[in-house]
Amino acid sequence: MAVTNQAFFDGLSDAGYKDGGTMAVVFRTAEGNMGRMPQLIAQVLAEKVDYLVVSSSPGCAAAQKATSTLPAGVV
């Protein structure tokens, strides 16, 4: 997971985005317990984010159930 996270942040940096500068990243992890995904997605959505990124199929499914209006991506 750490490699995926680093690649994600590297890509954002290459595009001119900086965590804590031009954007803020709200990060949550299920720590292997995919049953927690709906709760974690709800927590992130409560932060009034502009975009949602997930890194698993269960995360994608939870995001699809939680919102149909927020842009989302999978890494």
PDB file with one MODEL, atoms N, CA, C and O in Angstrom:
MODEL        1
ATOM      1  N   MET A   1       0.817  -1.189   0.000  1.00  0.00           N
ATOM      2  CA  MET A   1       0.000   0.000   0.000  1.00  0.00           C
ATOM      3  C   MET A   1       0.864   1.257   0.000  1.00  0.00           C
ATOM      4  O   MET A   1       0.510   2.243  -0.646  1.00  0.00           O
ATOM      5  N   ALA A   2       1.979   1.241   0.704  1.00  0.00           N
ATOM      6  CA  ALA A   2       2.830   2.426   0.782  1.00  0.00           C
ATOM      7  C   ALA A   2       3.336   2.837  -0.592  1.00  0.00           C
ATOM      8  O   ALA A   2       3.429   4.030  -0.881  1.00  0.00           O
ATOM      9  N   VAL A   3       3.665   1.867  -1.447  1.00  0.00           N
ATOM     10  CA  VAL A   3       4.127   2.176  -2.797  1.00  0.00           C
ATOM     11  C   VAL A   3       3.013   2.844  -3.590  1.00  0.00           C
ATOM     12  O   VAL A   3       3.258   3.815  -4.306  1.00  0.00           O
ATOM     13  N   THR A   4       1.784   2.332  -3.469  1.00  0.00           N
ATOM     14  CA  THR A   4       0.639   2.935  -4.152  1.00  0.00           C
ATOM     15  C   THR A   4       0.428   4.353  -3.667  1.00  0.00           C
ATOM     16  O   THR A   4       0.218   5.259  -4.474  1.00  0.00           O
ATOM     17  N   ASN A   5       0.479   4.559  -2.362  1.00  0.00           N
ATOM     18  CA  ASN A   5       0.305   5.903  -1.815  1.00  0.00           C
ATOM     19  C   ASN A   5       1.372   6.846  -2.345  1.00  0.00           C
ATOM     20  O   ASN A   5       1.060   7.968  -2.744  1.00  0.00           O
ATOM     21  N   GLN A   6       2.625   6.409  -2.355  1.00  0.00           N
ATOM     22  CA  GLN A   6       3.705   7.265  -2.829  1.00  0.00           C
ATOM     23  C   GLN A   6       3.519   7.599  -4.298  1.00  0.00           C
ATOM     24  O   GLN A   6       3.720   8.745  -4.701  1.00  0.00           O
ATOM     25  N   ALA A   7       3.139   6.622  -5.103  1.00  0.00           N
ATOM     26  CA  ALA A   7       2.905   6.872  -6.525  1.00  0.00           C
ATOM     27  C   ALA A   7       1.758   7.859  -6.719  1.00  0.00           C
ATOM     28  O   ALA A   7       1.823   8.719  -7.597  1.00  0.00           O
ATOM     29  N   PHE A   8       0.720   7.741  -5.914  1.00  0.00           N
ATOM     30  CA  PHE A   8      -0.415   8.663  -5.975  1.00  0.00           C
ATOM     31  C   PHE A   8       0.044  10.089  -5.684  1.00  0.00           C
ATOM     32  O   PHE A   8      -0.270  11.012  -6.435  1.00  0.00           O
ATOM     33  N   PHE A   9       0.787  10.266  -4.594  1.00  0.00           N
ATOM     34  CA  PHE A   9       1.260  11.601  -4.234  1.00  0.00           C
ATOM     35  C   PHE A   9       2.277  12.132  -5.236  1.00  0.00           C
ATOM     36  O   PHE A   9       2.297  13.330  -5.519  1.00  0.00           O
ATOM     37  N   ASP A  10       3.122  11.256  -5.778  1.00  0.00           N
ATOM     38  CA  ASP A  10       4.066  11.679  -6.811  1.00  0.00           C
ATOM     39  C   ASP A  10       3.326  12.189  -8.040  1.00  0.00           C
ATOM     40  O   ASP A  10       3.699  13.210  -8.618  1.00  0.00           O
ATOM     41  N   GLY A  11       2.276  11.475  -8.435  1.00  0.00           N
ATOM     42  CA  GLY A  11       1.483  11.909  -9.588  1.00  0.00           C
ATOM     43  C   GLY A  11       0.807  13.241  -9.349  1.00  0.00           C
ATOM     44  O   GLY A  11       0.781  14.094 -10.236  1.00  0.00           O
ATOM     45  N   LEU A  12       0.261  13.428  -8.164  1.00  0.00           N
ATOM     46  CA  LEU A  12      -0.354  14.718  -7.835  1.00  0.00           C
ATOM     47  C   LEU A  12       0.685  15.831  -7.865  1.00  0.00           C
ATOM     48  O   LEU A  12       0.427  16.916  -8.387  1.00  0.00           O
ATOM     49  N   SER A  13       1.855  15.561  -7.305  1.00  0.00           N
ATOM     50  CA  SER A  13       2.931  16.550  -7.291  1.00  0.00           C
ATOM     51  C   SER A  13       3.359  16.906  -8.710  1.00  0.00           C
ATOM     52  O   SER A  13       3.577  18.077  -9.023  1.00  0.00           O
ATOM     53  N   ASP A  14       3.477  15.898  -9.562  1.00  0.00           N
ATOM     54  CA  ASP A  14       3.839  16.140 -10.960  1.00  0.00           C
ATOM     55  C   ASP A  14       2.822  17.030 -11.659  1.00  0.00           C
ATOM     56  O   ASP A  14       3.163  17.770 -12.582  1.00  0.00           O
ATOM     57  N   ALA A  15       1.565  16.956 -11.214  1.00  0.00           N
ATOM     58  CA  ALA A  15       0.501  17.773 -11.805  1.00  0.00           C
ATOM     59  C   ALA A  15       0.375  19.138 -11.123  1.00  0.00           C
ATOM     60  O   ALA A  15      -0.495  19.933 -11.477  1.00  0.00           O
ATOM     61  N   GLY A  16       1.252  19.408 -10.139  1.00  0.00           N
ATOM     62  CA  GLY A  16       1.250  20.713  -9.491  1.00  0.00           C
ATOM     63  C   GLY A  16       0.479  20.798  -8.194  1.00  0.00           C
ATOM     64  O   GLY A  16       0.330  21.885  -7.635  1.00  0.00           O
ATOM     65  N   TYR A  17      -0.021  19.664  -7.698  1.00  0.00           N
ATOM     66  CA  TYR A  17      -0.776  19.665  -6.445  1.00  0.00           C
ATOM     67  C   TYR A  17       0.135  19.288  -5.286  1.00  0.00           C
ATOM     68  O   TYR A  17       1.001  18.424  -5.419  1.00  0.00           O
ATOM     69  N   LYS A  18      -0.068  19.941  -4.154  1.00  0.00           N
ATOM     70  CA  LYS A  18       0.730  19.659  -2.961  1.00  0.00           C
ATOM     71  C   LYS A  18      -0.196  19.479  -1.769  1.00  0.00           C
ATOM     72  O   LYS A  18      -1.015  20.350  -1.477  1.00  0.00           O
ATOM     73  N   ASP A  19      -0.069  18.345  -1.074  1.00  0.00           N
ATOM     74  CA  ASP A  19      -0.859  18.103   0.135  1.00  0.00           C
ATOM     75  C   ASP A  19      -0.518  19.176   1.157  1.00  0.00           C
ATOM     76  O   ASP A  19       0.653  19.411   1.453  1.00  0.00           O
ATOM     77  N   GLY A  20      -1.529  19.817   1.687  1.00  0.00           N
ATOM     78  CA  GLY A  20      -1.327  20.880   2.655  1.00  0.00           C
ATOM     79  C   GLY A  20      -1.085  22.236   2.024  1.00  0.00           C
ATOM     80  O   GLY A  20      -1.002  23.243   2.728  1.00  0.00           O
ATOM     81  N   GLY A  21      -0.970  22.275   0.702  1.00  0.00           N
ATOM     82  CA  GLY A  21      -0.750  23.534  -0.007  1.00  0.00           C
ATOM     83  C   GLY A  21      -1.910  23.839  -0.925  1.00  0.00           C
ATOM     84  O   GLY A  21      -2.793  24.627  -0.586  1.00  0.00           O
ATOM     85  N   THR A  22      -1.908  23.212  -2.093  1.00  0.00           N
ATOM     86  CA  THR A  22      -2.971  23.441  -3.072  1.00  0.00           C
ATOM     87  C   THR A  22      -4.146  22.500  -2.876  1.00  0.00           C
ATOM     88  O   THR A  22      -5.157  22.611  -3.569  1.00  0.00           O
ATOM     89  N   MET A  23      -4.017  21.571  -1.930  1.00  0.00           N
ATOM     90  CA  MET A  23      -5.100  20.635  -1.632  1.00  0.00           C
ATOM     91  C   MET A  23      -4.871  20.046  -0.245  1.00  0.00           C
ATOM     92  O   MET A  23      -3.792  20.184   0.331  1.00  0.00           O
ATOM     93  N   ALA A  24      -5.882  19.400   0.272  1.00  0.00           N
ATOM     94  CA  ALA A  24      -5.759  18.678   1.539  1.00  0.00           C
ATOM     95  C   ALA A  24      -6.229  17.252   1.309  1.00  0.00           C
ATOM     96  O   ALA A  24      -7.291  17.033   0.727  1.00  0.00           O
ATOM     97  N   VAL A  25      -5.454  16.291   1.759  1.00  0.00           N
ATOM     98  CA  VAL A  25      -5.796  14.885   1.600  1.00  0.00           C
ATOM     99  C   VAL A  25      -6.377  14.373   2.915  1.00  0.00           C
ATOM    100  O   VAL A  25      -5.768  14.515   3.976  1.00  0.00           O
ATOM    101  N   VAL A  26      -7.562  13.776   2.827  1.00  0.00           N
ATOM    102  CA  VAL A  26      -8.198  13.133   3.976  1.00  0.00           C
ATOM    103  C   VAL A  26      -7.992  11.637   3.768  1.00  0.00           C
ATOM    104  O   VAL A  26      -8.583  11.054   2.860  1.00  0.00           O
ATOM    105  N   PHE A  27      -7.176  11.021   4.583  1.00  0.00           N
ATOM    106  CA  PHE A  27      -6.762   9.637   4.371  1.00  0.00           C
ATOM    107  C   PHE A  27      -7.366   8.738   5.437  1.00  0.00           C
ATOM    108  O   PHE A  27      -7.316   9.043   6.629  1.00  0.00           O
ATOM    109  N   ARG A  28      -7.934   7.637   4.996  1.00  0.00           N
ATOM    110  CA  ARG A  28      -8.452   6.609   5.900  1.00  0.00           C
ATOM    111  C   ARG A  28      -8.000   5.255   5.370  1.00  0.00           C
ATOM    112  O   ARG A  28      -7.807   5.087   4.166  1.00  0.00           O
ATOM    113  N   THR A  29      -7.830   4.289   6.269  1.00  0.00           N
ATOM    114  CA  THR A  29      -7.496   2.930   5.858  1.00  0.00           C
ATOM    115  C   THR A  29      -8.357   1.931   6.621  1.00  0.00           C
ATOM    116  O   THR A  29      -8.628   2.103   7.810  1.00  0.00           O
ATOM    117  N   ALA A  30      -8.775   0.899   5.928  1.00  0.00           N
ATOM    118  CA  ALA A  30      -9.575  -0.158   6.553  1.00  0.00           C
ATOM    119  C   ALA A  30      -8.691  -1.161   7.279  1.00  0.00           C
ATOM    120  O   ALA A  30      -9.197  -2.028   7.992  1.00  0.00           O
ATOM    121  N   GLU A  31      -7.379  -1.054   7.109  1.00  0.00           N
ATOM    122  CA  GLU A  31      -6.418  -1.959   7.739  1.00  0.00           C
ATOM    123  C   GLU A  31      -6.781  -3.416   7.504  1.00  0.00           C
ATOM    124  O   GLU A  31      -6.683  -4.246   8.408  1.00  0.00           O
ATOM    125  N   GLY A  32      -7.202  -3.719   6.280  1.00  0.00           N
ATOM    126  CA  GLY A  32      -7.533  -5.088   5.908  1.00  0.00           C
ATOM    127  C   GLY A  32      -8.947  -5.521   6.222  1.00  0.00           C
ATOM    128  O   GLY A  32      -9.362  -6.600   5.799  1.00  0.00           O
ATOM    129  N   ASN A  33      -9.699  -4.715   6.948  1.00  0.00           N
ATOM    130  CA  ASN A  33     -11.076  -5.053   7.313  1.00  0.00           C
ATOM    131  C   ASN A  33     -12.028  -4.342   6.349  1.00  0.00           C
ATOM    132  O   ASN A  33     -12.512  -3.248   6.638  1.00  0.00           O
ATOM    133  N   MET A  34     -12.287  -4.969   5.212  1.00  0.00           N
ATOM    134  CA  MET A  34     -13.087  -4.328   4.167  1.00  0.00           C
ATOM    135  C   MET A  34     -14.526  -4.050   4.593  1.00  0.00           C
ATOM    136  O   MET A  34     -15.211  -3.244   3.964  1.00  0.00           O
ATOM    137  N   GLY A  35     -14.987  -4.704   5.646  1.00  0.00           N
ATOM    138  CA  GLY A  35     -16.319  -4.433   6.166  1.00  0.00           C
ATOM    139  C   GLY A  35     -16.450  -3.026   6.737  1.00  0.00           C
ATOM    140  O   GLY A  35     -17.557  -2.522   6.925  1.00  0.00           O
ATOM    141  N   ARG A  36     -15.313  -2.400   7.009  1.00  0.00           N
ATOM    142  CA  ARG A  36     -15.309  -1.032   7.529  1.00  0.00           C
ATOM    143  C   ARG A  36     -15.463   0.018   6.434  1.00  0.00           C
ATOM    144  O   ARG A  36     -15.635   1.197   6.740  1.00  0.00           O
ATOM    145  N   MET A  37     -15.404  -0.381   5.172  1.00  0.00           N
ATOM    146  CA  MET A  37     -15.396   0.593   4.079  1.00  0.00           C
ATOM    147  C   MET A  37     -16.587   1.549   4.094  1.00  0.00           C
ATOM    148  O   MET A  37     -16.381   2.752   3.937  1.00  0.00           O
ATOM    149  N   PRO A  38     -17.817   1.080   4.274  1.00  0.00           N
ATOM    150  CA  PRO A  38     -18.930   2.042   4.291  1.00  0.00           C
ATOM    151  C   PRO A  38     -18.768   3.119   5.371  1.00  0.00           C
ATOM    152  O   PRO A  38     -19.059   4.290   5.128  1.00  0.00           O
ATOM    153  N   GLN A  39     -18.308   2.727   6.547  1.00  0.00           N
ATOM    154  CA  GLN A  39     -18.085   3.684   7.637  1.00  0.00           C
ATOM    155  C   GLN A  39     -16.976   4.671   7.271  1.00  0.00           C
ATOM    156  O   GLN A  39     -17.110   5.871   7.513  1.00  0.00           O
ATOM    157  N   LEU A  40     -15.901   4.181   6.698  1.00  0.00           N
ATOM    158  CA  LEU A  40     -14.787   5.051   6.329  1.00  0.00           C
ATOM    159  C   LEU A  40     -15.178   6.018   5.218  1.00  0.00           C
ATOM    160  O   LEU A  40     -14.808   7.191   5.255  1.00  0.00           O
ATOM    161  N   ILE A  41     -15.923   5.531   4.236  1.00  0.00           N
ATOM    162  CA  ILE A  41     -16.397   6.407   3.158  1.00  0.00           C
ATOM    163  C   ILE A  41     -17.289   7.496   3.741  1.00  0.00           C
ATOM    164  O   ILE A  41     -17.176   8.660   3.356  1.00  0.00           O
ATOM    165  N   ALA A  42     -18.167   7.135   4.659  1.00  0.00           N
ATOM    166  CA  ALA A  42     -19.049   8.125   5.298  1.00  0.00           C
ATOM    167  C   ALA A  42     -18.233   9.172   6.051  1.00  0.00           C
ATOM    168  O   ALA A  42     -18.565  10.357   6.010  1.00  0.00           O
ATOM    169  N   GLN A  43     -17.179   8.754   6.732  1.00  0.00           N
ATOM    170  CA  GLN A  43     -16.319   9.700   7.448  1.00  0.00           C
ATOM    171  C   GLN A  43     -15.673  10.687   6.484  1.00  0.00           C
ATOM    172  O   GLN A  43     -15.633  11.889   6.748  1.00  0.00           O
ATOM    173  N   VAL A  44     -15.172  10.176   5.375  1.00  0.00           N
ATOM    174  CA  VAL A  44     -14.524  11.047   4.395  1.00  0.00           C
ATOM    175  C   VAL A  44     -15.541  12.002   3.775  1.00  0.00           C
ATOM    176  O   VAL A  44     -15.256  13.189   3.619  1.00  0.00           O
ATOM    177  N   LEU A  45     -16.711  11.503   3.425  1.00  0.00           N
ATOM    178  CA  LEU A  45     -17.736  12.368   2.839  1.00  0.00           C
ATOM    179  C   LEU A  45     -18.173  13.455   3.814  1.00  0.00           C
ATOM    180  O   LEU A  45     -18.529  14.555   3.390  1.00  0.00           O
ATOM    181  N   ALA A  46     -18.150  13.166   5.105  1.00  0.00           N
ATOM    182  CA  ALA A  46     -18.507  14.164   6.119  1.00  0.00           C
ATOM    183  C   ALA A  46     -17.517  15.326   6.145  1.00  0.00           C
ATOM    184  O   ALA A  46     -17.832  16.403   6.653  1.00  0.00           O
ATOM    185  N   GLU A  47     -16.325  15.108   5.599  1.00  0.00           N
ATOM    186  CA  GLU A  47     -15.310  16.162   5.515  1.00  0.00           C
ATOM    187  C   GLU A  47     -15.590  17.132   4.364  1.00  0.00           C
ATOM    188  O   GLU A  47     -14.839  18.087   4.164  1.00  0.00           O
ATOM    189  N   LYS A  48     -16.661  16.895   3.613  1.00  0.00           N
ATOM    190  CA  LYS A  48     -17.052  17.749   2.474  1.00  0.00           C
ATOM    191  C   LYS A  48     -15.946  17.813   1.419  1.00  0.00           C
ATOM    192  O   LYS A  48     -15.566  18.891   0.960  1.00  0.00           O
ATOM    193  N   VAL A  49     -15.444  16.650   1.052  1.00  0.00           N
ATOM    194  CA  VAL A  49     -14.383  16.566   0.052  1.00  0.00           C
ATOM    195  C   VAL A  49     -14.927  16.896  -1.336  1.00  0.00           C
ATOM    196  O   VAL A  49     -16.130  16.818  -1.584  1.00  0.00           O
ATOM    197  N   ASP A  50     -14.014  17.265  -2.233  1.00  0.00           N
ATOM    198  CA  ASP A  50     -14.383  17.574  -3.610  1.00  0.00           C
ATOM    199  C   ASP A  50     -14.196  16.389  -4.546  1.00  0.00           C
ATOM    200  O   ASP A  50     -14.763  16.361  -5.639  1.00  0.00           O
ATOM    201  N   TYR A  51     -13.408  15.418  -4.124  1.00  0.00           N
ATOM    202  CA  TYR A  51     -13.093  14.261  -4.956  1.00  0.00           C
ATOM    203  C   TYR A  51     -12.771  13.100  -4.027  1.00  0.00           C
ATOM    204  O   TYR A  51     -12.183  13.296  -2.963  1.00  0.00           O
ATOM    205  N   LEU A  52     -13.148  11.907  -4.420  1.00  0.00           N
ATOM    206  CA  LEU A  52     -12.934  10.714  -3.600  1.00  0.00           C
ATOM    207  C   LEU A  52     -12.058   9.733  -4.368  1.00  0.00           C
ATOM    208  O   LEU A  52     -12.322   9.435  -5.533  1.00  0.00           O
ATOM    209  N   VAL A  53     -11.017   9.234  -3.713  1.00  0.00           N
ATOM    210  CA  VAL A  53     -10.135   8.231  -4.315  1.00  0.00           C
ATOM    211  C   VAL A  53     -10.123   7.013  -3.404  1.00  0.00           C
ATOM    212  O   VAL A  53      -9.917   7.136  -2.197  1.00  0.00           O
ATOM    213  N   VAL A  54     -10.342   5.846  -3.980  1.00  0.00           N
ATOM    214  CA  VAL A  54     -10.294   4.588  -3.234  1.00  0.00           C
ATOM    215  C   VAL A  54      -9.274   3.671  -3.891  1.00  0.00           C
ATOM    216  O   VAL A  54      -8.889   3.881  -5.042  1.00  0.00           O
ATOM    217  N   SER A  55      -8.837   2.649  -3.152  1.00  0.00           N
ATOM    218  CA  SER A  55      -7.798   1.771  -3.705  1.00  0.00           C
ATOM    219  C   SER A  55      -8.168   0.297  -3.633  1.00  0.00           C
ATOM    220  O   SER A  55      -7.294  -0.570  -3.597  1.00  0.00           O
ATOM    221  N   SER A  56      -9.478   0.015  -3.613  1.00  0.00           N
ATOM    222  CA  SER A  56      -9.903  -1.385  -3.584  1.00  0.00           C
ATOM    223  C   SER A  56     -11.295  -1.513  -4.186  1.00  0.00           C
ATOM    224  O   SER A  56     -12.038  -0.537  -4.277  1.00  0.00           O
ATOM    225  N   SER A  57     -11.634  -2.722  -4.594  1.00  0.00           N
ATOM    226  CA  SER A  57     -12.989  -2.973  -5.099  1.00  0.00           C
ATOM    227  C   SER A  57     -14.042  -2.740  -4.022  1.00  0.00           C
ATOM    228  O   SER A  57     -15.075  -2.139  -4.316  1.00  0.00           O
ATOM    229  N   PRO A  58     -13.821  -3.197  -2.767  1.00  0.00           N
ATOM    230  CA  PRO A  58     -14.806  -2.897  -1.728  1.00  0.00           C
ATOM    231  C   PRO A  58     -14.952  -1.392  -1.486  1.00  0.00           C
ATOM    232  O   PRO A  58     -16.051  -0.910  -1.209  1.00  0.00           O
ATOM    233  N   GLY A  59     -13.860  -0.663  -1.589  1.00  0.00           N
ATOM    234  CA  GLY A  59     -13.925   0.790  -1.443  1.00  0.00           C
ATOM    235  C   GLY A  59     -14.725   1.425  -2.556  1.00  0.00           C
ATOM    236  O   GLY A  59     -15.504   2.350  -2.329  1.00  0.00           O
ATOM    237  N   CYS A  60     -14.528   0.922  -3.761  1.00  0.00           N
ATOM    238  CA  CYS A  60     -15.282   1.421  -4.914  1.00  0.00           C
ATOM    239  C   CYS A  60     -16.769   1.141  -4.742  1.00  0.00           C
ATOM    240  O   CYS A  60     -17.597   2.016  -4.994  1.00  0.00           O
ATOM    241  N   ALA A  61     -17.111  -0.053  -4.320  1.00  0.00           N
ATOM    242  CA  ALA A  61     -18.517  -0.410  -4.113  1.00  0.00           C
ATOM    243  C   ALA A  61     -19.144   0.453  -3.024  1.00  0.00           C
ATOM    244  O   ALA A  61     -20.279   0.908  -3.167  1.00  0.00           O
ATOM    245  N   ALA A  62     -18.408   0.678  -1.935  1.00  0.00           N
ATOM    246  CA  ALA A  62     -18.930   1.515  -0.847  1.00  0.00           C
ATOM    247  C   ALA A  62     -19.120   2.950  -1.313  1.00  0.00           C
ATOM    248  O   ALA A  62     -20.099   3.598  -0.942  1.00  0.00           O
ATOM    249  N   ALA A  63     -18.196   3.451  -2.118  1.00  0.00           N
ATOM    250  CA  ALA A  63     -18.313   4.816  -2.639  1.00  0.00           C
ATOM    251  C   ALA A  63     -19.525   4.942  -3.556  1.00  0.00           C
ATOM    252  O   ALA A  63     -20.257   5.928  -3.487  1.00  0.00           O
ATOM    253  N   GLN A  64     -19.738   3.947  -4.412  1.00  0.00           N
ATOM    254  CA  GLN A  64     -20.887   3.978  -5.322  1.00  0.00           C
ATOM    255  C   GLN A  64     -22.200   3.982  -4.554  1.00  0.00           C
ATOM    256  O   GLN A  64     -23.155   4.639  -4.967  1.00  0.00           O
ATOM    257  N   LYS A  65     -22.258   3.258  -3.444  1.00  0.00           N
ATOM    258  CA  LYS A  65     -23.478   3.220  -2.638  1.00  0.00           C
ATOM    259  C   LYS A  65     -23.681   4.519  -1.865  1.00  0.00           C
ATOM    260  O   LYS A  65     -24.816   4.926  -1.617  1.00  0.00           O
ATOM    261  N   ALA A  66     -22.578   5.173  -1.482  1.00  0.00           N
ATOM    262  CA  ALA A  66     -22.655   6.349  -0.615  1.00  0.00           C
ATOM    263  C   ALA A  66     -22.964   7.638  -1.365  1.00  0.00           C
ATOM    264  O   ALA A  66     -23.588   8.539  -0.804  1.00  0.00           O
ATOM    265  N   THR A  67     -22.540   7.743  -2.621  1.00  0.00           N
ATOM    266  CA  THR A  67     -22.746   8.989  -3.356  1.00  0.00           C
ATOM    267  C   THR A  67     -22.850   8.724  -4.849  1.00  0.00           C
ATOM    268  O   THR A  67     -22.171   7.854  -5.395  1.00  0.00           O
ATOM    269  N   SER A  68     -23.702   9.483  -5.486  1.00  0.00           N
ATOM    270  CA  SER A  68     -23.803   9.398  -6.949  1.00  0.00           C
ATOM    271  C   SER A  68     -23.450  10.734  -7.586  1.00  0.00           C
ATOM    272  O   SER A  68     -23.525  10.880  -8.806  1.00  0.00           O
ATOM    273  N   THR A  69     -23.064  11.713  -6.767  1.00  0.00           N
ATOM    274  CA  THR A  69     -22.780  13.047  -7.297  1.00  0.00           C
ATOM    275  C   THR A  69     -21.322  13.466  -7.171  1.00  0.00           C
ATOM    276  O   THR A  69     -20.885  14.371  -7.880  1.00  0.00           O
ATOM    277  N   LEU A  70     -20.566  12.836  -6.294  1.00  0.00           N
ATOM    278  CA  LEU A  70     -19.176  13.217  -6.077  1.00  0.00           C
ATOM    279  C   LEU A  70     -18.273  12.469  -7.048  1.00  0.00           C
ATOM    280  O   LEU A  70     -18.389  11.250  -7.176  1.00  0.00           O
ATOM    281  N   PRO A  71     -17.374  13.173  -7.736  1.00  0.00           N
ATOM    282  CA  PRO A  71     -16.422  12.474  -8.604  1.00  0.00           C
ATOM    283  C   PRO A  71     -15.540  11.545  -7.777  1.00  0.00           C
ATOM    284  O   PRO A  71     -15.149  11.880  -6.659  1.00  0.00           O
ATOM    285  N   ALA A  72     -15.233  10.381  -8.333  1.00  0.00           N
ATOM    286  CA  ALA A  72     -14.415   9.403  -7.619  1.00  0.00           C
ATOM    287  C   ALA A  72     -13.474   8.704  -8.583  1.00  0.00           C
ATOM    288  O   ALA A  72     -13.744   8.610  -9.780  1.00  0.00           O
ATOM    289  N   GLY A  73     -12.367   8.215  -8.043  1.00  0.00           N
ATOM    290  CA  GLY A  73     -11.400   7.477  -8.834  1.00  0.00           C
ATOM    291  C   GLY A  73     -10.858   6.314  -8.032  1.00  0.00           C
ATOM    292  O   GLY A  73     -10.970   6.282  -6.807  1.00  0.00           O
ATOM    293  N   VAL A  74     -10.271   5.362  -8.731  1.00  0.00           N
ATOM    294  CA  VAL A  74      -9.679   4.187  -8.098  1.00  0.00           C
ATOM    295  C   VAL A  74      -8.210   4.135  -8.493  1.00  0.00           C
ATOM    296  O   VAL A  74      -7.872   4.271  -9.669  1.00  0.00           O
ATOM    297  N   VAL A  75      -7.337   3.937  -7.505  1.00  0.00           N
ATOM    298  CA  VAL A  75      -5.905   3.786  -7.790  1.00  0.00           C
ATOM    299  C   VAL A  75      -5.452   2.415  -7.362  1.00  0.00           C
ATOM    300  O   VAL A  75      -4.278   2.078  -7.513  1.00  0.00           O
TER     301      VAL A  75
ENDMDL
END
